[in-house]
Amino acid sequence: MSFMSAGVTWLGLGLTLSAAGLVTYGLATLPCSGGVRPEDAEPACRPARRTALGFGALGVAALIVGTVCVVLHVTDFR
C-alpha cells in the first residue's frame, strides 16, 4: 500500500471520527439545554461528553497520521 492511499484512508477515518465526536457532543448537550434541572441532567450528560471527547481525540490522531503519510508520499520518502 502506498503512502498516498494509506494517508487518504487515515484522513477519511479522522474526519469520520471527528464528525462522530461532534454529533455525540451535540446529542449529549440536548438534555442539559431543555427544561430539565441542570443538577439532574449533568450526571446523564457526563458519559456522553467523555465519549465525544474520546472520538474527537481519536479523530485528531488519525488526521495527524494521515497528514504524515500524505507528506511522506509527496516528498518521495522511501
C-alpha positions in Angstrom: 0.0 0.0 0.0 1.4 3.4 -0.9 1.7 6.3 1.4 -0.9 8.2 -0.5 -3.6 5.6 -0.2 -2.8 5.0 3.4 -2.8 8.7 4.0 -6.2 9.2 2.4 -7.6 6.3 4.3 -6.4 7.8 7.6 -7.7 11.2 6.7 -11.1 9.8 6.0 -11.1 7.9 9.3 -10.1 11.0 11.1 -12.8 13.1 9.5 -15.4 10.4 10.3 -14.3 10.1 13.9 -14.3 13.9 14.4 -17.8 14.1 12.9 -19.0 11.3 15.2 -17.5 13.3 18.2 -19.3 16.4 17.2 -22.6 14.6 16.8 -22.2 12.8 20.1 -21.4 16.0 21.9 -24.4 17.7 20.3 -26.6 14.9 21.4 -25.1 15.0 24.9 -25.9 18.6 25.4 -29.6 18.2 24.5 -30.8 17.1 27.9 -28.8 19.9 29.5 -30.5 22.6 27.4 -34.1 21.5 27.9 -36.4 22.1 30.7 -34.6 19.7 33.0 -32.9 20.9 36.1 -29.1 21.2 35.5 -28.3 19.1 38.5 -30.5 16.2 37.2 -29.2 16.4 33.6 -25.4 16.7 34.4 -24.9 13.0 35.5 -26.6 11.8 32.4 -24.6 14.1 30.1 -21.2 13.4 31.5 -20.5 9.9 30.0 -21.7 11.1 26.6 -19.4 14.1 26.8 -16.4 11.9 27.6 -17.3 9.6 24.7 -17.4 12.6 22.4 -14.0 13.8 23.7 -12.6 10.3 23.0 -14.0 10.4 19.5 -12.5 13.8 18.9 -9.1 12.7 20.2 -9.1 9.7 18.0 -10.1 11.8 15.1 -7.3 14.2 15.6 -4.8 11.4 16.0 -6.0 9.8 12.7 -5.8 13.2 10.9 -2.2 13.6 12.1 -1.3 10.1 10.9 -3.0 10.7 7.6 -1.3 14.0 7.1 2.1 12.5 7.8 1.5 9.7 5.3 0.5 12.2 2.6 3.5 14.4 3.3 5.8 11.3 3.1 4.2 10.4 -0.3 4.6 14.0 -1.6 8.3 14.1 -0.6 9.0 10.7 -2.1 10.1 9.2 1.2 11.4 5.6 0.8 
